[in-house]
Amino acid sequence: MLADDLVIENFVPCDFHLLDQALSWIEQNHLLTGVRFCELGSGFGVAAMLAALRGMESVGIEIESTLVDQANRLSAELDLSAQFYCGSFVPHDVSEIVEISRDVEHVDTSESEVYQEIGLDLDDFDLFFAFPWPGEEHFFESVFTAGAAVNSLLLTYRGRNGMHLLRKT
């Protein structure tokens, strides 16, 4: 990113130290109902790799193939089990999500979803992590609410507002 001259408007880097602390807190308070972790819009896959370090079955879904390749390479180099897939994390069978996504600038719903390739559905995961761009929090919560299993968790990074944890009831 530092070598690229392209300026990404609204970009806010994630605080991975805070994310690691949040994952520890979730574990220490026994909030997980299982061990499957999914990073929505995984980029370089740091969150998925942190989850893999904790022994979770960890995947990342990212639309940019270059980032998926780099994340898979790094995960292999670090001997981690995290796997990364290229495509959309938005389930195409949820019509209201496609409607909501029209107002979201940084999410692509036209790409094919990857759940069949992963071998799991959205409701098979126990903990999700997303780093929504400013103003896109509602979209990620809508995807989670529409497709995640009851009692699963969504952890989002909210910039200066820190981490936000939501349980589906």
C-alpha positions as CSV (number, residue, x, y, z in Angstrom):
1,M,0.0,0.0,0.0
2,L,2.8,2.4,0.8
3,A,4.3,2.0,-2.7
4,D,1.0,2.7,-4.4
5,D,0.3,6.2,-5.5
6,L,-3.4,5.7,-5.5
7,V,-5.2,7.5,-2.6
8,I,-8.1,5.5,-1.2
9,E,-10.7,7.9,0.0
10,N,-12.2,7.2,3.5
11,F,-9.6,4.5,4.2
12,V,-9.0,4.0,7.9
13,P,-6.5,1.3,8.9
14,C,-7.7,-1.4,11.3
15,D,-6.2,-1.6,14.8
16,F,-5.1,-5.2,14.8
17,H,-3.9,-5.0,18.4
18,L,-7.3,-4.0,19.5
19,L,-8.8,-6.8,17.3
20,D,-6.6,-9.3,19.1
21,Q,-7.7,-8.0,22.5
22,A,-11.3,-8.3,21.4
23,L,-10.8,-11.9,20.3
24,S,-9.2,-12.7,23.6
25,W,-12.1,-11.1,25.5
26,I,-14.7,-13.1,23.4
27,E,-12.8,-16.3,24.3
28,Q,-12.3,-15.4,28.0
29,N,-16.0,-14.7,28.4
30,H,-17.0,-17.9,26.6
31,L,-19.2,-16.1,24.1
32,L,-18.4,-18.5,21.1
33,T,-20.9,-21.2,20.2
34,G,-18.3,-23.0,17.9
35,V,-14.9,-22.6,16.3
36,R,-15.7,-21.3,12.7
37,F,-14.5,-17.8,11.9
38,C,-15.2,-15.8,8.7
39,E,-13.6,-12.5,7.8
40,L,-15.9,-10.6,5.5
41,G,-13.9,-8.4,3.1
42,S,-10.6,-9.9,4.4
43,G,-8.0,-7.8,2.5
44,F,-4.7,-9.2,3.6
45,G,-6.5,-11.6,6.0
46,V,-5.0,-10.4,9.3
47,A,-8.2,-11.1,11.3
48,A,-8.6,-14.6,9.8
49,M,-5.0,-15.4,10.6
50,L,-5.4,-14.1,14.2
51,A,-8.4,-16.4,14.6
52,A,-6.4,-19.3,13.1
53,L,-3.6,-18.7,15.7
54,R,-6.3,-19.2,18.3
55,G,-7.2,-22.6,16.8
56,M,-10.3,-21.5,15.0
57,E,-11.4,-22.9,11.6
58,S,-10.8,-19.6,9.8
59,V,-11.6,-18.3,6.3
60,G,-11.5,-14.9,4.7
61,I,-13.6,-13.8,1.8
62,E,-12.2,-11.0,-0.4
63,I,-13.3,-9.6,-3.8
64,E,-9.7,-8.6,-4.9
65,S,-7.9,-11.6,-6.2
66,T,-4.4,-10.0,-5.6
67,L,-5.2,-9.7,-1.9
68,V,-6.6,-13.3,-1.8
69,D,-3.3,-14.6,-3.3
70,Q,-1.2,-12.6,-0.9
71,A,-3.2,-13.6,2.1
72,N,-3.0,-17.3,1.2
73,R,0.7,-17.0,0.6
74,L,1.3,-15.3,4.0
75,S,-0.9,-17.9,5.8
76,A,1.1,-20.7,4.2
77,E,4.4,-19.0,5.1
78,L,3.3,-18.7,8.7
79,D,2.0,-22.3,8.7
80,L,-1.5,-21.2,9.6
81,S,-4.7,-23.0,8.6
82,A,-6.5,-19.8,7.5
83,Q,-7.8,-20.1,3.9
84,F,-8.9,-17.2,1.7
85,Y,-11.4,-17.2,-1.1
86,C,-12.1,-14.7,-3.9
87,G,-15.6,-13.6,-4.5
88,S,-18.5,-11.9,-2.8
89,F,-19.5,-12.6,0.8
90,V,-23.0,-11.4,0.1
91,P,-25.4,-14.3,-0.3
92,H,-27.3,-13.9,-3.6
93,D,-30.5,-15.6,-2.3
94,V,-31.3,-12.7,0.1
95,S,-33.0,-10.1,-2.1
96,E,-33.2,-7.4,0.5
97,I,-29.4,-7.5,0.9
98,V,-28.9,-6.7,-2.8
99,E,-31.3,-3.8,-2.4
100,I,-29.4,-2.5,0.7
101,S,-26.1,-2.9,-1.1
102,R,-27.0,-0.4,-3.8
103,D,-26.1,2.5,-1.4
104,V,-22.8,0.9,-0.3
105,E,-19.9,2.1,-2.4
106,H,-17.2,-0.4,-1.4
107,V,-19.1,-3.7,-1.6
108,D,-19.5,-5.7,-4.9
109,T,-22.6,-7.9,-5.0
110,S,-22.3,-8.7,-8.7
111,E,-19.4,-11.2,-8.2
112,S,-20.3,-14.8,-7.5
113,E,-20.6,-15.8,-3.9
114,V,-18.0,-18.2,-2.6
115,Y,-19.8,-20.3,0.0
116,Q,-20.1,-23.3,-2.3
117,E,-16.4,-23.2,-2.9
118,I,-15.7,-22.9,0.8
119,G,-18.0,-25.8,1.5
120,L,-19.9,-23.9,4.2
121,D,-22.9,-21.5,4.2
122,L,-23.1,-18.2,6.0
123,D,-25.1,-19.8,8.8
124,D,-22.3,-22.3,9.4
125,F,-20.0,-19.7,11.0
126,D,-19.9,-18.8,14.7
127,L,-17.9,-15.5,14.6
128,F,-17.6,-13.0,11.8
129,F,-15.3,-10.0,11.6
130,A,-15.8,-7.1,9.3
131,F,-14.1,-3.7,8.9
132,P,-16.8,-1.6,7.3
133,W,-15.8,1.6,5.7
134,P,-17.3,4.7,7.5
135,G,-21.1,4.7,7.0
136,E,-21.3,1.0,5.8
137,E,-21.8,-0.6,9.2
138,H,-25.6,-1.1,8.6
139,F,-24.9,-3.1,5.5
140,F,-22.6,-5.6,7.2
141,E,-25.1,-6.0,10.1
142,S,-27.9,-6.6,7.5
143,V,-25.9,-9.4,5.8
144,F,-25.2,-10.9,9.3
145,T,-28.9,-10.6,10.4
146,A,-30.2,-12.0,7.1
147,G,-27.9,-15.1,6.8
148,A,-26.0,-15.9,10.0
149,A,-27.1,-18.5,12.5
150,V,-28.9,-17.7,15.8
151,N,-26.3,-17.1,18.5
152,S,-23.5,-16.3,16.1
153,L,-21.4,-13.1,16.6
154,L,-20.4,-10.2,14.4
155,L,-17.4,-8.2,15.5
156,T,-16.8,-5.0,13.6
157,Y,-14.1,-2.4,13.8
158,R,-15.5,1.1,14.0
159,G,-12.4,3.3,13.8
160,R,-12.2,5.8,16.7
161,N,-15.3,4.1,18.3
162,G,-13.3,0.8,18.7
163,M,-14.9,-2.6,18.4
164,H,-18.6,-3.4,18.2
165,L,-19.9,-6.9,19.0
166,L,-23.4,-8.1,18.0
167,R,-25.0,-11.4,18.7
168,K,-27.8,-12.7,16.5
169,T,-30.8,-13.6,18.6
